[in-house]
């Protein structure tokens, strides 16, 4: 009889911070914040924070200046992507030494699929081997599909193992708010609350037609399925293919001149066009992100007449999208993204 199929989610604990601390052991046990150029006086956001820094309420995506206010004694460090690439590659190579299918999700996490009778034993072996070969600590979530494995890791952190399946789904998840689900953010949770669904249990019991009316025929029922723990169990070792290429810049001084905004959009679009050419696939859509002062972000996009790698066409589309924004506020950040055809 074949062993049951399990999905494991391996997540490196405070990965970016852990890489930095490994290079600077004297920082162990201190609040460490990594982001931007490592200068909280400049405009940038937190890439990651050590657990000690998180105790002060510092989170990924938070402005560095706010992080410094919350923890003035924190050590701020610049991001170093090549270093994270190198450590990540070693971790993934370690995972591939096991009899599992490895689906890389990013620098510090991956799904593993395995036919095995004792997934906890496998998870412990993985944790031990990753630490021995790379010095990194990881947590492992075990599930009967990807959704449950991913959520299980949150209960495993730090440096632990947790199993979440259909057997204990209701017990563990039903009393939690809807944004505890992977795929539901704070904005969607607020809209669900307006419909009377504040907990996972309430969403699981919701009327699918009412959800479809509010969120659309695809997303509405999907949110209900999430609340019931539904998700795919297939793990694929197919190499990750970029869905888009993007460039963005945070300005230390707000942009208040519309002409300057367009000039900066052209600069970003040229860089994106170069990335598209290097990718070897034409862009199908172009999107522009603008963060207005004080911290209000909007994104707009346009589908190109036909997929292209032509820089002039990508620039034209980026400027067209930029013109759709209400430019009544100073600009903190600009971004241009080229999306590839997903067919």
C-alpha positions in Angstrom: 0.0 0.0 0.0 1.4 3.4 -1.0 2.3 5.9 1.7 0.0 8.9 2.0 0.9 12.1 0.2 2.0 15.0 2.4 2.8 18.7 1.7 5.4 20.3 3.8 6.1 24.1 3.8 9.6 24.9 4.8 10.1 28.5 5.9 13.5 29.9 7.0 13.1 31.8 10.3 13.7 35.6 9.9 15.7 34.7 6.8 17.2 38.0 5.7 17.9 39.0 9.2 19.4 35.5 9.9 21.8 35.8 7.0 22.9 39.2 8.3 23.3 38.0 11.8 25.3 35.0 10.6 27.8 37.4 9.1 27.8 39.5 12.2 27.5 37.1 15.2 27.8 40.1 17.6 24.3 41.1 16.6 22.7 37.9 17.9 20.0 38.7 20.4 19.7 42.3 19.3 16.9 44.0 17.4 18.0 44.0 13.8 16.2 45.7 11.0 17.1 45.2 7.3 15.9 47.5 4.6 16.9 50.0 1.9 20.3 51.4 2.4 20.1 50.7 6.1 19.6 54.4 7.0 16.3 55.1 8.8 16.7 58.8 7.9 16.1 57.8 4.2 12.8 56.8 2.7 12.7 53.0 2.5 10.8 50.1 4.0 11.7 47.2 6.2 12.6 44.0 4.3 12.7 42.0 7.4 13.2 42.3 11.1 14.7 40.0 13.7 12.4 38.5 16.3 13.8 40.9 18.9 12.9 43.8 16.7 9.4 42.4 16.0 8.7 42.6 19.7 8.6 46.4 19.2 5.9 46.0 16.5 8.3 46.3 13.6 7.0 44.5 10.5 8.0 44.0 6.9 6.8 46.8 4.7 6.9 49.4 7.5 8.8 52.6 6.7 12.2 52.6 8.3 11.6 55.9 10.0 8.6 54.4 11.8 10.7 51.4 12.8 13.4 53.7 14.2 10.7 55.5 16.3 9.4 52.2 17.7 12.9 50.9 18.5 15.6 53.6 18.5 18.2 51.1 19.7 17.7 48.8 16.7 20.6 48.0 14.4 19.7 49.0 10.8 21.4 47.3 7.9 21.2 47.6 4.1 19.7 44.8 2.0 22.2 42.6 0.2 20.3 40.4 -2.4 23.4 38.6 -3.7 24.1 37.3 -0.2 20.5 36.1 0.2 20.6 34.4 -3.2 23.8 32.5 -2.2 22.4 31.2 1.1 19.0 30.4 -0.5 20.6 28.3 -3.2 22.5 26.3 -0.6 19.3 25.7 1.4 17.3 24.6 -1.7 20.2 22.3 -2.6 20.0 20.8 0.9 16.2 20.2 0.5 16.7 18.4 -2.8 18.9 15.9 -1.0 15.7 14.4 0.5 13.3 12.1 -1.4 10.8 14.9 -2.0 9.6 17.2 -4.7 10.8 20.7 -4.1 8.8 23.7 -5.3 10.7 26.9 -4.5 8.6 29.9 -3.5 11.2 32.5 -2.8 14.5 33.1 -1.1 13.4 31.6 2.2 10.6 29.2 1.6 9.5 26.1 -0.4 6.8 23.5 -0.6 7.9 19.9 -0.4 5.8 17.0 -1.5 6.4 13.4 -0.3 4.8 10.0 0.0 5.7 9.2 3.6 4.2 7.6 6.7 5.8 9.9 9.3 5.9 13.5 8.0 7.0 14.8 11.4 10.1 12.7 11.3 10.9 14.0 7.8 10.3 17.5 9.0 12.7 17.1 11.9 15.4 15.6 9.6 15.0 18.6 7.3 15.3 21.1 10.1 18.4 19.4 11.4 20.1 19.0 8.0 19.3 22.6 6.9 20.9 23.9 10.1 23.9 21.6 9.8 24.7 22.5 6.2 23.7 26.2 6.1 23.5 27.4 9.7 19.9 28.6 9.0 17.0 27.8 11.3 13.7 26.8 9.7 10.1 26.0 10.6 8.1 23.3 8.9 4.3 23.2 8.4 2.7 19.9 7.5 -0.6 19.7 5.6 -2.8 17.6 3.3 -2.6 20.5 0.9 -0.6 23.7 0.3 -3.0 26.0 2.1 -2.9 24.0 5.3 0.8 23.4 5.1 1.5 27.2 4.6 -0.8 28.1 7.5 0.7 25.4 9.7 4.1 27.0 9.4 2.8 30.1 11.2 2.0 27.9 14.2 5.4 26.2 14.0 7.5 29.4 14.3 10.1 29.8 15.4 12.1 26.6 14.7 9.2 24.2 15.2 6.9 21.7 13.4 3.1 21.8 13.2 0.5 19.7 11.4 -2.8 21.2 10.1 -5.2 18.9 8.2 -8.9 18.5 7.6 -9.0 16.7 10.9 -8.1 19.6 13.1 -8.9 22.5 10.7 -12.1 23.6 12.4 -10.6 23.3 15.9 -7.5 25.4 15.0 -8.9 27.9 12.5 -12.7 28.5 12.9 -12.4 31.0 15.8 -9.7 33.1 14.0 -10.4 36.2 11.9 -10.7 35.8 8.2 -7.4 37.5 7.5 -5.7 34.6 9.2 -6.3 32.8 5.9 -3.6 32.8 3.3 -5.0 34.8 0.5 -7.2 37.2 2.5 -5.7 40.5 3.4 -6.9 43.3 5.7 -9.0 45.1 3.0 -10.8 42.0 2.0 -11.4 41.0 5.7 -13.0 44.4 6.2 -15.4 43.9 3.3 -16.2 40.4 4.7 -16.9 42.0 8.1 -19.4 44.3 6.4 -21.2 41.2 5.2 -21.2 39.8 8.7 -18.4 37.3 8.3 -15.7 38.1 11.0 -14.4 34.6 11.6 -13.2 31.7 9.5 -16.2 29.7 10.7 -18.7 32.4 9.6 -17.0 32.6 6.2 -17.1 28.9 5.8 -20.8 28.9 6.4 -21.5 32.0 4.2 -23.9 32.0 1.3 -21.8 31.5 -1.9 -24.3 33.5 -4.0 -24.0 36.5 -1.6 -20.2 36.3 -1.8 -20.3 36.1 -5.5 -22.5 39.2 -5.7 -20.0 41.1 -3.5 -16.7 39.8 -4.8 -17.5 38.4 -8.2 -18.3 34.8 -9.4 -14.7 33.6 -9.0 -13.3 35.3 -5.9 -16.5 35.2 -3.8 -16.8 31.3 -3.7 -13.0 31.0 -3.5 -12.9 32.9 -0.2 -15.5 30.5 1.1 -13.5 27.5 -0.1 -10.4 29.0 1.7 -12.3 29.1 4.9 -13.1 25.4 4.5 -9.4 24.7 4.1 -9.6 23.8 0.4 -6.4 24.0 -1.7 -4.3 22.1 -4.2 -1.9 19.3 -3.0 0.2 19.1 -6.1 3.8 20.1 -5.6 5.8 20.9 -8.8 9.6 21.0 -9.3 9.2 23.0 -12.5 11.5 26.0 -12.2 9.9 29.3 -11.4 9.2 31.5 -14.3 8.9 35.3 -13.8 5.4 36.6 -14.3 6.6 40.2 -14.6 9.6 42.4 -14.4 9.5 45.7 -12.5 11.5 48.7 -11.3 10.6 51.3 -8.7 12.2 54.2 -6.9 11.5 55.8 -3.6 12.4 59.5 -3.7 14.0 61.2 -0.7 12.2 64.4 -1.6 8.6 64.3 -2.8 8.1 65.0 -6.5 5.7 67.9 -7.0 6.2 68.6 -10.7 4.2 66.6 -13.1 6.8 66.9 -15.8 9.4 65.4 -13.4 7.0 62.5 -12.7 6.8 61.7 -16.4 10.6 62.0 -16.8 11.1 59.5 -14.0 8.5 57.1 -15.4 10.4 57.1 -18.7 13.6 56.3 -16.9 11.9 53.4 -15.1 10.2 52.2 -18.3 13.6 52.1 -20.1 15.0 49.9 -17.3 12.0 47.6 -17.4 12.2 47.3 -21.2 15.9 46.2 -20.8 14.8 43.6 -18.3 12.1 42.4 -20.7 14.6 42.0 -23.5 16.9 40.1 -21.2 14.0 37.9 -20.2 13.5 37.0 -23.8 9.7 37.2 -23.6 7.5 40.1 -24.8 5.4 42.1 -22.3 1.6 41.8 -22.6 0.6 44.5 -20.0 2.3 47.5 -18.5 1.4 48.7 -14.9 2.4 51.9 -13.0 2.5 52.2 -9.3 2.4 55.6 -7.6 2.7 56.2 -3.8 1.4 59.6 -3.0 2.2 61.5 0.2 1.9 60.7 3.0 1.6 56.9 2.2 -1.3 56.3 -0.3 -0.5 53.8 -3.0 -2.4 53.2 -6.3 -1.7 51.0 -9.3 -3.1 51.2 -12.8 -2.4 49.1 -15.9 -3.1 48.7 -19.6 -3.1 45.7 -21.9 -0.8 46.3 -24.9 -2.3 46.0 -28.4 0.1 43.1 -28.9 2.9 41.6 -26.8 6.2 43.5 -27.4 9.7 44.0 -26.2 10.0 47.4 -27.8 11.2 50.0 -25.4 9.4 52.9 -27.1 6.1 51.0 -26.8 6.6 50.1 -23.2 7.5 53.8 -22.4 4.4 55.0 -24.3 2.1 52.6 -22.4 3.7 53.6 -19.1 3.0 57.3 -19.8 -0.5 56.5 -20.9 -1.2 54.8 -17.6 0.4 57.6 -15.6 -1.9 60.1 -17.2 -4.9 58.2 -15.6 -3.9 59.1 -12.1 -5.2 62.1 -10.1 -1.9 64.0 -9.7 -3.1 66.3 -7.0 -0.7 65.0 -4.4 3.1 65.0 -4.0 4.7 61.7 -5.1 6.9 59.5 -2.8 7.5 56.5 -5.0 7.1 55.5 -8.7 7.1 52.0 -10.2 6.8 50.5 -13.6 6.0 46.8 -14.2 5.8 44.8 -17.4 3.7 41.6 -17.2 4.2 38.7 -19.4 1.5 36.7 -21.3 0.5 33.8 -18.9 -0.8 31.6 -21.6 
